[in-house]
Amino acid sequence: PLSDLPLFVKSSSILPLYRNAESNTRELGGCIEIHIYYGSHKAEFELYEDDGNSYGYLSGSFFRQKIQFDPVGRLIHFCAPSGSYKSRISDISIILHGFPESEEVALARQAFRSQHYSFLRPISKFDPFDKDEMPTTTGARVLIKDLKTFAGSYSIRW
């Protein structure tokens, strides 16, 4: 059944997802999900965005931000962005998978909350799956951050 469909993700992976992205040429919305999978080695991901239409990126019209995961230092760090392009991202959901349940995870004293997370959502009100029956990942921790400015750097510690 669909509820038992495995998802294989390498440990220490950083996976950004737009919930409703069908292609990169459509409006993606202002919310991005950053999924971070617990592991034993350092990892880094570079979030990149530009207008997708012009050569403006050649003259610095882009948005680039590194996301770093350091399990030994118990730190997830979002570096200060570079480039002159104003990101379309206004909200970020940070979803942590497989992090130790016994330890508190916080960003600027704002604690993550544990909740079920589902990669699958009903397609429409006629979808044969009831939203209460959708397969979920247990133990995921979620923090939704309002990033109207999306400027500067910030860190998550546990």
N, C-alpha and C positions, 0 to 999 in steps of 0.2 A: 504493500500500500504506500501511498504518497507520504504518509506520516513517518515512514521508516527510511526515507530516501537519505542516504548518507551525504555529508558535505565534507570533503577532504581539504583541509587547509594546513599548510606548513606552519609549524610552531614559530612564534615570534613574527608572524606576518602582520602587515598593516594593509588593510583593504578598504579603500574609499568607495562608497556607493551612493549614487543618486537613486532614490526610491523609484521614480517614475521615468527614468531615462530610457527612451526607445532608440535614440541616436544622439550623437553630439551636435547635430545641427538644429535640434529643437530646444525650446526653452526648458531648462532642467529644473527650475524652481530654485528657491533660496536656501533649501535645507540639504545638507550632505551628511551621510553617516560615515563615521570612521570606525571600522571594526579592527580591534587589536586582539590578536590571539597570543595568549601567554606562552612563553618558551624560555629556553635557557641561554640564548645567544642574542647579541645586539642586532637590531634591524633599523633600517632607515627607509623612508619613502619621501618622495618629492611631489607635492601637490602642485600641479601646474594648470594655469588657465590663461587664455587670451581671447580676443574677440572671434577667432575662428574664421574670419573673412579676409583680413588684410595682412600686409607684411609689417604691421606695426610692431610686432614682437622683435623685429630686427633692431628697432630703435628703443627698446626697453619697455614697450607697452605690453607687459605680461604680468601675471601674478604668480609667484613661486614661493612655496613655503615647505621647509623640511619638517618632517615628523620623525622623531627618534624614539626608539624603545630600548631601554637599558635595564634588563632584569637584575643585574648585579647591583647597580646603583638604585634600584627600585624607583625608576623614573621614566615617564613618558614626557618628552619635551616637544613643544610646538615652537620652532624657531621664528624669529621675526621675519615677516614676508619681505620679498624684494620685488622690484619692478614697479612701474607706474600705473599699471592697469588696476582699476577698481573691481575687486572680486564681486561676483553676483551672489556669493554665499553670505547669507545673513544669520543663519542658525546652523549649529553643528551638533549632531548627536554622536557622542563617543560611546561605543559599545565594546565592553571588555569581555572576552570569552576565556574561560579556564583560569582566571586569576584565583588565588587562594581565598576561599570564602571567609576564613577566620580573620582576614586583615581588612582594615578600613582603607578605602581608596577615596582620595579627595582632590579637588582642584580649588585652590584658594578658599579652603575651609568649606566648600560646598561638596557634600558627600554624594557618592554615586548610590543609586538604589538598585537593589536586585529585582529583576523581573523576568518574565518569560519573553523571549523574542522569537518572532517568526520571519523567516525569509520569504515565505509565501503569504500572499494576501488574496482574499476573494477578488476576482476580476470584475464582477458586477453583482448586482443583487440577484442575478439568475445563476450565479456560480453554484455548482453542486455541493461545494464545501461550505459548511456553516463556519463563521469566523471562530466559534468556540471549539471547532474540531480541527482547526489548522495546526499543522505540526509546528512545535516550538522548540527552542533551545532553552534548557533550564540553566539557571545559574549565571546568565548574562547580567552584567551590571551596566546600567545606562545613565548617562548624564547628558542633559540637553542644555546647551550653552547658547545664549543670545550673543551673537558676534556682529553687532551692527557695524562696528568699526573694523573688525578682523585685523587689528594692528597690534604690534608688539609681540612679545613671546610670553609663553606661560607653560607651566609644568604640572604634571599630575604625579603625585607620590602615593606610595602605599607602604 
